[in-house]
Amino acid sequence: MTHTDPLIEALANARVLLFDFDGPVCDLFAGLPAPEVARELTALLSAQDEAAGAKAAQTEDPIEVLRIAHEAGTELGQRIERALTAAEVRAVALAGRPTPGAVEALRAARAAGRGLAVVSDNSTECVRAFLELHGLQEHVTHIVGRPSEQLHLMKPNPFPLITAAEQMHVDVTGCTLIGDSLADVRAARAAGATAIGYADEPHKADLFGEAQADVVIGHMQEIADALTAE
């Protein structure tokens, strides 16, 4: 596989690599679909607050259901958040193998002496469970998961990236984020970090380009190959 210089450059300048979780590392809801989780949370929410439940029934995104729950009340938000975290941990067991190329990317980064962290809008608990299930925990030194009760701090807010950088004692501008969403790219841009867009679906490549990702890749193996080629 050939590489363009920008990818090698983006990785060469990174003291720390930040991996988004759902996408670059795994397909979290492959076995327990996100819409199913959203319906489960909505049922819990409806039992406590009919109006909030009706609003939540309009979405298939578990995070959006969580937002609605938090808007409805602190205690309700906490209850739905605990339920979502439990569902995410259940999903780990059904998610299957890591994203193709992800294990190689993590290993290559570690071999190259880079710091490694996961920054995710999913719970820290489910990220840790997945890494342990697949024997990958030794590669990742820090996990910054969904900020409890502070959903406004999730990506595209740069907070998770800045937090990971602080925990690893580096300036966030020395970090490179690999993510599969516009929120990832925007968070990296806002933080002053380098953004690598993982376009696991063809239409994402153009979106990442418009959002000014530094590099766009189509396969996680490209990360491993570029690190090895440095």
N, C-alpha and C positions, 0 to 999 in steps of 0.2 A: 504494500500500500504506500502510495506517495503522499507526502505532506506538504502543505503550503507553509512557507516560513512563518506566517502570523501565528499559527498554532504552536509551533516550537517556541517562538518568541514569547507568547502569552504564558507558556508554562515555565520557560527559563527564568522569567522575571518574578515568578511567584515563590515566596518563602513558604506560604501556606496555601494548600488547595482546599477549597470549601465545596463540598458536594451537597446539592439538593438531594433529598432522599427518594421520594416517590417519583420515579422516572429514571434518573441517572443510576440509582442503586438497585431499585426493585420496582415491580408493579404491585403496589401495596394491596390494591383492591381487586386483584385478578381473580381470587377465589371467593371473596365476599364483596360483591359489587357495591360501589359507593351509593348508588340509588337505594339499595336495600338498607344500608346503614342509615341513610337519610330518613327513610320511612320508619325505621325502628325508633330513631330519635324523635321524629315528629309525633309518633304515637305516645311516647312518654311526655312530650311537651303538651300535647292536646289534653291529656288527662289532668294537667295542672292549670293550663291556661288556654281556653278554647280559641280565643282570638289569635294568640300567637301560633297555635297549632294550625289554624286555617291558613295563616300567612306562610308557615313553614311547608305546608303541603304543596305550595307552588314551585318548590325547588327540589332538585335531586342531589344537591351538594351538601354533604354533612356539615361543612364549615359554615355554610350560609344558615343552616338550621341552628347551629351554635350561636351565630351572631344574633339571630332573632330571639333566642332564649335569653341571651345576656341583656338585650334591649328590654325584655319583659320583666327582668328582675335579677338581682345578684344571686339569690339562692337558687332560683330556677336555672340560671346560667351555669352555676357550679354543678348542679345535678346533671344537666345535659352534657357538660364537659367531661364529667366522670364516666358517663355512659359512652361518649365518643371515644375516649381513651381506651376503655375496655373493649370496644368494638375494633379499634385499630390493632390492639394486641391480639385479638382473635384472628384478625385478618392476616397477621404475619404468618401464622401456621398454614394458611391456605394460599399464600401468595406465590408459592413456587420458587424457582431458583432466582438468583440475582439477575439483573439486567445483563444481557450478553456484553461482555467486555468490561463490566464493572469491576469484577474481582481482579482482572489483569491491571486495570487502571489503578486500583487501590494499592496493589502490590508494587507496581512500577513507581508510584509516587513515594511509597515508603522506601523502596530501594534507592531512589534518587535523593533521599534525605529530606523530603518535604514534610512539613507539618500537615496533618490531615484532620479535618473536622466535618461534621455533617450539620447543615443548617436547614431546618425543616419546619413547615407549617403543621406537620403531624406531631404527635406527642413524643417527647423524649423516651417514654417507656416503650413505645412500639419500635422506635429506631434501635434502641438498645436490644430489644428482644430479637429483632431480625438479625442484627450483627452477630449476636451470640449463637443464634440458631445455625448460622452458616459459617461460624468460626472466623468471623471477620473483625471481631472487636479489637484485636491486637493492632490493627491498622489505623484505627480511628481513635484519636486521643481526646477529642471533645465532641459533645453533641449539644447543639442549641435547638431545642424543640419549640413547639407552640407555647408562646407566653401565656400562662394561665390568667384568665380574666382580663387580659389586655390584648384583645385581638387586633387593635389598631397598630400594634407593634409587629405584626406579621409582615412578611414581604408583600408588597414592594417597599415597605419601610426598611431602611438600611439597618435597623436595630439588631437583627439576628447576626448580620455580618460583623458589625462593630463589636458586638458582644463576644463572638468567637475570636476575633482578632485580639481583643483585650485579654481573654482567657489564655491565649497562646503567646502573649507578650510580643506582638508584632503590630506594626501600623497596618490598618485595614487596606491602605493603598498597595501593600505588598502581598495582598491576597488575590487569588483568582477563583471565581465562583463558576461551577459547572451546573447549569440548571436547565430545565425543559419548559419553562413558562416565561411569559412576558414579565410577570412579577419578579422572577429571579433576575432577569436582565436589568430591569428598572432598579431593583434594590442594589445591584452591583454598581450601576452608574451613579446612583445617589450616594453611595458610600465612597466612591472613588476607587473601587476595586476593578479588576479586569473581569469581563463577562464573556464566558464561553456558553453559547446557546446550543443545547443538545436537541436537535430537531428530529425527534423520534417519529414525527409525522411530517410529510413533505411540505404542507402549507406553513409550517412553523418557520421554515428557513427565511422566507420573505418577511415575516413578522419580526423575527430577531434582527434582521438587517435593518428594518425601519426603526427599530428600537435602539440601534447603534451598538449591538453586541460586537465585541472586538473580534470574535471568531465564531463561526457556526460549524458544528460537526453533525454527522448523521449516525455515528456509531461510537459507543464508548471505547471500543478497541483503539480508536484513533488517539485517545489520550495516552494509553499505554505505549503505543508505537512511537508517539512524539517524545514522550519522556525517555524512552530507550534510545531514541535517535540523537538526543542532545549531546 
